[in-house]
Amino acid sequence: MARPLRELLETLAKLGEDNDARETARPKRMLNITRDTGRVSTLELDPDKIARAGTNPSSAGLTGFVDIVRGKAADALESLPGPFDLVFLDADR
């Protein structure tokens, strides 16, 4: 991950942490997704696409934050631990 992006992400994370430590009223809290919970799960069936998908997080320094789940989305979704804030399903229609 490029240094300017890493520094921006650290600044934003600290801003949210400091705000939430200070504010007790829920509407005033930022409730950011934290480093330990901010993850992406991607589901893929095609082995070639799985291989290519693994290179992107690696080159961005995000390997530990992206889970590549092998299998059909309709089947694999049931095995994933939720809850999820967002699900984008772009499977066979």
C-alpha positions, 0 to 999 in steps of 0.5 A: 500500500502506498505511504500516502494512502496508509497515512490517510487511513491511519489518520482517519482511524485515529480520528474515529477512535478519538471521537468515539472515546470522547463521545457517549451519545450514539448519534455523535459517535463515528462507529468506524469499521476498525482494523480488526473487523474491516474485512472483505470476503469475495466468493468465486468459483472459477480457479483462474479468477481465484488466482488473479483475485489473490494478486490484487490484495497482495500487491496492495498490502491487504492480504490479511484483510481479504478472504477469498472463498472458493465455491458457488456464491449461493452455497458458500454464502451460508457458510460465512459468519455474519453479520455483513454491512453490505453484500454485493451479489454479482453472480449468475443471474 
